Amino acid sequence: LSHITLAVMLNLHCFIDIDTLYFIVAGSGIGFGIFFTVIMGVTLEVFGGDRFATNVGLLLTASGIGGAIYNTVADAFYRWALQLQGAADGAICRGRLCYVNTFWFSGGLFFIAM
């Protein structure tokens, strides 16, 4: 449930006006809160109590590394969309084109993870 909440909230900005950013940020926070709350219990249930701290540490570290990689890929898509629009360096990309590739990339990763 937390991953679905995160996927929906992080990609709603492609289709919703900027005025609803508070809703998107709150939903993303709820998704991350659910994830970090539930991950401890799921890890204990799946892997058992032996080496619990090591397993949780690895999962949380993988989350951070994955986030850094995802942000790098999302930035590459964003810059590519800027080039397609012919914008100068430092310009702000506006519109659906700026985020649609990131949306499909994250959606694909979501289905691979499922």
C-alpha positions as CSV (number, residue, x, y, z in Angstrom):
1,L,0.0,0.0,0.0
2,S,2.8,2.4,0.8
3,H,4.4,1.9,-2.6
4,I,1.1,2.5,-4.4
5,T,0.6,5.7,-2.4
6,L,4.1,6.9,-3.2
7,A,3.8,6.1,-6.9
8,V,0.5,7.9,-7.2
9,M,1.6,10.9,-5.2
10,L,5.0,11.4,-6.8
11,N,3.5,11.2,-10.3
12,L,0.3,13.3,-9.8
13,H,2.3,16.4,-10.4
14,C,2.3,15.5,-14.1
15,F,-1.4,15.9,-14.4
16,I,-2.5,18.3,-11.6
17,D,-2.1,22.0,-11.2
18,I,0.7,23.4,-9.0
19,D,-2.0,24.7,-6.5
20,T,-2.5,21.1,-5.4
21,L,1.1,20.6,-4.4
22,Y,0.2,20.5,-0.7
23,F,-1.9,17.4,-1.3
24,I,0.9,15.7,-3.3
25,V,3.5,16.5,-0.6
26,A,1.2,15.3,2.2
27,G,0.4,12.1,0.3
28,S,4.1,11.5,-0.3
29,G,4.9,12.0,3.4
30,I,2.1,9.6,4.3
31,G,3.5,7.0,1.9
32,F,7.1,7.3,3.3
33,G,5.7,7.2,6.8
34,I,3.9,4.0,6.1
35,F,7.0,2.5,4.4
36,F,9.3,3.3,7.3
37,T,6.8,2.1,9.9
38,V,5.9,-1.2,8.2
39,I,9.4,-2.1,7.0
40,M,10.5,-3.1,10.5
41,G,7.6,-5.5,11.1
42,V,7.8,-7.0,7.6
43,T,11.6,-7.6,7.9
44,L,11.1,-9.3,11.3
45,E,8.3,-11.5,9.9
46,V,10.0,-12.5,6.7
47,F,13.7,-12.9,7.9
48,G,13.2,-13.6,11.5
49,G,14.9,-12.0,14.5
50,D,18.4,-13.4,13.7
51,R,20.4,-10.5,12.3
52,F,17.4,-8.2,12.3
53,A,19.4,-5.0,12.6
54,T,21.6,-6.0,9.6
55,N,18.6,-6.8,7.4
56,V,16.8,-3.5,8.3
57,G,20.0,-1.6,7.7
58,L,20.5,-3.1,4.3
59,L,16.9,-2.4,3.3
60,L,17.1,1.2,4.4
61,T,20.5,1.7,2.8
62,A,19.1,0.3,-0.5
63,S,16.2,2.7,-0.3
64,G,18.6,5.6,0.0
65,I,20.8,4.4,-2.9
66,G,17.8,3.7,-5.0
67,G,16.5,7.2,-4.4
68,A,19.8,8.7,-5.5
69,I,19.8,6.7,-8.7
70,Y,16.2,7.5,-9.4
71,N,16.8,11.2,-8.9
72,T,19.7,11.1,-11.3
73,V,17.6,9.3,-14.0
74,A,14.6,11.7,-13.4
75,D,17.0,14.7,-13.8
76,A,18.3,13.2,-17.1
77,F,14.7,12.9,-18.4
78,Y,14.0,16.5,-17.3
79,R,17.0,17.9,-19.0
80,W,16.2,15.9,-22.2
81,A,12.7,17.5,-22.2
82,L,14.3,20.9,-21.8
83,Q,16.4,20.2,-24.9
84,L,13.3,19.1,-26.8
85,Q,11.6,22.4,-26.0
86,G,14.7,24.3,-27.1
87,A,15.0,26.0,-23.7
88,A,18.2,27.7,-22.5
89,D,20.3,26.5,-19.6
90,G,18.7,27.4,-16.3
91,A,15.2,27.5,-17.8
92,I,12.2,25.9,-16.2
93,C,10.5,23.1,-18.1
94,R,6.7,23.5,-18.0
95,G,4.0,21.1,-19.1
96,R,3.3,17.4,-19.4
97,L,6.4,16.7,-21.6
98,C,8.7,17.6,-18.7
99,Y,7.6,14.7,-16.5
100,V,5.9,12.1,-18.7
101,N,9.1,10.0,-19.3
102,T,9.8,10.0,-15.5
103,F,6.2,8.9,-14.9
104,W,6.5,5.9,-17.3
105,F,10.0,5.1,-15.9
106,S,8.7,5.0,-12.3
107,G,5.6,3.1,-13.4
108,G,7.7,0.5,-15.1
109,L,9.9,0.1,-12.0
110,F,6.8,-0.2,-9.9
111,F,5.5,-3.1,-12.0
112,I,8.9,-4.8,-12.0
113,A,8.9,-4.5,-8.2
114,M,5.5,-6.0,-7.9
